[in-house]
Amino acid sequence: MREARLRRIDAGECTPPEEGRNYDARHKQPPDTEWRHSTRYKATETCCQSLRANTMTTTSRLQAILGEWLVNMTLASFEFSAGFRVQFESRETDEIDRPKVMILEIKSMSHIGEIDEWNNLVESLPKASRRTERHEPAFAYGLMLLVGVTVNAVRVEQDSTLIIETSDGESITIAGRDDVWEESWILAEPEDVAGVAAKFAACDSQGAISCSLDSPWRSC
């Protein structure tokens, strides 16, 4: 198992890892998804240093990095299984340092467009959700309309809410802090595409973000 260096981005500081405990044990969550079987999820935190920056500087830095990963990518497809999994693909084949594919896993509350219009859409559905969260049928509908759009910008709020702005003039908003069992959101480059240098960022339910430090492309 390779050791990945993770840095906790939370109010500009990095919390040292507990000795000998891996990511899965630290969050006390069962390895019941593909992500939890990945080497990145199970990796031990071995390097953690203070960023010595205020929250705004840290958030701006993270926002810039995620933007460099996602901007100009196309929303290619999505699927649903205990949460949404959205795939972004790059058509710029000549930029060897940028990821070609990024997967966004959404676990927290999310919406598309302005929140008031979104709430109206959820309320207007002819049939209510039966065995999923109330907003998820509407979210699937919204994502279906966005297939093929280009990412224009990425924003990260102070509470780690992730906002992806698209060429359709719509935005995808994923809460950074939510009462969820696992991460609020995960943005990762598939290991079968990028290998051990795969880039990733993960936001836990408290809004603390961890991201890869062993990518040769950029460190968070």
N, C-alpha and C positions, 0 to 999 in steps of 0.2 A: 504494500500500500504506500503510495507516495505521500509525502508530507506537504501539505499546502500551507502557506503562510497566510493567515487571516488577520485583518486589522478591523477592530470594532470602531465604527464611526458613530459616536454618540456624544454630542455636545463637545466635540473636539478632543475627546480623550479615548484612550484604548484601555479596556479592562484586561489585565493579565489573565490568561487561562488557568483553570484549576489543574494542578499537576496530575498527569496521567489519565485525564478524562477526555474522551473524544466528543465530537460535536453532537452525536446521537445521544450519548449519556447525559450531556450537560443540559439538553432541552427535554429529556425524559419523554421522547416521542417514539412510537413504534416505527420500524423501518418498513412501512406498508406501501410506499410508492416508489416509482422508478428513481426519483431524486434521492430517497433514503438508501438506495442500493448503490448510489454513485460513490466514487472515491472522494469527490470533493466534500460531500456531506459528512462522511465518516472520518475525514482527515483530522489529525490532532493539531491544535493551535500551538505552533512552536515559536512564533515570533510576533511580539505585540509591543508597540512603542507609542508613546504619547505623540499626538499630532501637533500639540502646542499651537492650536488655532482656535479661534472662536467658532461658534456654531454656524454663523453665516458663511464664513470662509470655507469650512468643511463641506457644507451643503452645496456651495457654488462649485467646489472642486469635483464633488461627486456628480453633480448635474452635468458638468462639462464632459466628464468621462462617459457617462451613460449616453449623452448626446452624440459623442463621437462614435459610439457603438451603433446607435439606432437611426440617427438622422439619415435620410435618403433610402432607408430600407423600405421594402414593401410588405404590407400585412398580407401574407400568402395564404394562411389557413388557420383554423382553430379546431379544438376538440374539447369535449367536456367529460371529466371523470373525477368526481369529488373536487371540482373546481375547474376553471377554464385554463387551457393551455394554448397560447397564441404563438404562432410561428412567423417570424419576420425573416425575409431573405433579401440579400443584396444583389443588385444587378451590375454593380461596378466591379467587374472581374479583374481590372487592372490594379486595384489597390490591395496589394498582398498583405498589408499590415492590418487591415480592417476585417472584422468577422464577416463571414459569408451568410451565416445563419445564427439567429438568436431566438431562444425560447423564453417566453414570459409566462410564468405560472402565477395565477391569480387565486388567492385564498381568502382575501378580506373583502369587505363591502366595496363595490365598484359601480361606476355609472358612466354613461356616454353622453356627452353634451352638457348643457346647463342643468343644474340640479332640479330646478322647478319644472322644466320641460320633461326631465327624466321621470320625476315622480308622477307627472300626469300620464306619461306613457305606460308606466307600470300599472297605474290605476285603470287605464283604458283597455287593457288586454281582455279579450272576450272570455277567457278562462283563467282562473287563478292557478298559481303554482300548486302542485300536489305533494311532491316528495323532494323538492329542492327549495332553496331559499327563494323568498318572494320575488326578488328582482331578477333571478337568473334566466327565466324565459325571455324577458325583455332584453337582457344583456346578450343572449345568443342571437336574437333578432338584430340588435344593433351591430354586432360583430359581422354578421352576414352581409350587412349593407356596406361595411368597411373593407371587405376583402378586395385587395387590389390597390388600396390607397397607399400613399407614400408618407413616411414620418417626416414632418417638418421641423419639429422641436421636441425637446424633452425637458420637463421641469421636475425638480424635487423640492417639496415644501419643507418647512422647519420640522414638521411632525413626520417626515419621511413619506408623505403621500406622493405617489408617482403620477405624473400627468404627461400623457403622450398626445401631442397635437398632430393632426393629419392634414393632408392636402385637400380633404373634403370640407375643411373648416370645422370639423368635429374634434373632440378631445376624449381620450379614455382616461378616467381618473380611478386610481386604486389607492385605498386608504392605507396609510403606513401603520397606524395604531388601530387595532380592532380586537375584539374578544374572540380570537380564533385559536384553535388548538396548536397550530403550527405557524409557519411564516405567513406574513401578510402578502408578500410577493417575492418571486425569485426570477431574476433575469440571468440566463446562462447560455453559453455557447455549448452545443452538444459535444461531448467528449469523442464521439465517433467521427466527428468532423474535424475537431481541433486537437485531439489527443490530450496529453497531460498539461499543455499550456492553455487549456480552455479558460476563457474569461467568464466571470460570474459575479453577481452581487445578490445578496439575500437580505431582506428586511424582516425582522422578527415581529411578533405581535405587539411589542412594546415600542416599535419604531427604531430599534437599533439595527444598523446596517453593517454587514460584513462583506468584504469583497476580496477578490484574488490579489495576492501580491507576487505570485510566481509567474505571471504572464510576462513574456518578453516584450509585449506591446505597450502596456501601461499599468502602473500600480495605482490603487485607490488610496 
